[in-house]
Amino acid sequence: MRLRIFIIETSDEIRESLAIHVESLGHEVIMATSADNCPHYRSDREHCSQKNACGDALIIGQYFPFLKGIEFIERRIRGGCKGAVANNAIICRPWSDNERRRAKNLGCRFFETPVQLSEVSDWLKEVEKNTSVNRKLAPLPDAS
């Protein structure tokens, strides 16, 4: 099954190496340096207007100029994002015990840098196993 995976990370090296790896597994990758195209990134009061999830999984970095990756995930949950919460992963550059607990309470996976690609592969196998082959995804905006 081909999944649609969003990779949002400020580090070009991390983002691009993850994208190459995820694509080599046969999945579609949407890369970005920021989540600013999502209304949840801009406001804590936004609600998802999509009928279906935009993607099957999200891998997001922790540090952005406007808010942390974990805060973005919290906003998505509160705003009714259609994406599965269990299919969120955060890239962290060693975390405190409090941050680890916060991610676990949200049901998020986290990958510490340097990211082990085998861990990403194993996680994506679980995402694939738990994703319906009949799921419908929201259309992506035309890039042209």
Buried (B, 14 or more C-beta within 10 A) or exposed (E): EEBBBBBBBBBEEBBBBBBEBBEEBEBBBBBBEBBEBBBBBBEEEBEBEBEEBBBBBBBBBBEBEEBBBBBBBBBBBEBEBBBBEBBBBBBBEEBEEEBBEBBEEBEBBBBBEEBEBEBBEEBBEEBBEEBEEEBEBBEEEEEE
